Amino acid sequence: MKSISEILERNSRAGRASLAVFISCGDPDIAFTEKLAKAVCAAGADIVELGGPFSDPMADGPTIQAAGQRALASGTTLEKVLEMAGRLRAEGLENPFVLFSYYNPIFKMGLGKAARLSRENGVNSWLVVDVPLEESGEISGELEKNGIGLVPLASPMSDDARVRGISESGSGFLYYVTVAGVTGARKSLPAEFAERLARVRAASKLPVAAGFGISSPEMAHSAALSADAVVVGSALVDLAFRECRENGEDAALAAASEFVRSLSEAMQRHSR
């Protein structure tokens, strides 16, 4: 199992940003998600965010909200997501896993149990969307006991002092939300993206990943010129769902692989 730091450092030396992809676990079912995780890693994803479903995902837009509802309808739970991670590790997948979750499912399972199962199943880090820095102490302590990192979030509204404090509280990387608002594919990065990201990187003690809204290789390349890592979520979730519904699992896996391959190529920082 590779560490997030190892991946980021290796790619940085090669003149690349790292590619993180978000997959909505259980959409349409866990069996497909397991195949999708293997496919995107084979296609060039460096880090996989395992999105656990939740009934009230306030930070997510329509695409991931709908995916979460489908996952819940298929019986997906946090425990099943972690068990899937364990199976992927047993099959030899070494890419870092970040559990992307709201706190409610973790609380329902029990913080200690969730941290222990994450460790036992090879999860590297958590990203808990709805727990701010000031309330993360208990989570950080439990994760530290289990050797699991906590990825912090910063937004365009975070000033330098807050970015510094947030980054000092986390590990792996700082997730910079590129836009104010919810997740969802967009057509372009904000005009001030590069300037804001440069400020965040200067203040952060951690490498910085940029996410929310990145939907194409062109956008991903633009982000890669400034960020240490680039996160793509809604565009991949939407593509996999549409292809699976219209053309079946094999077509969905092929389309997802092709998309991720194009994103991976876009991580190279030389001119395209």
Order of alpha helices (4+ residues) and beta strands (2+ residues): alpha-beta-alpha-beta-alpha-alpha-beta-alpha-alpha-beta-alpha-beta-beta-alpha-beta-alpha-beta-alpha-beta-alpha-alpha
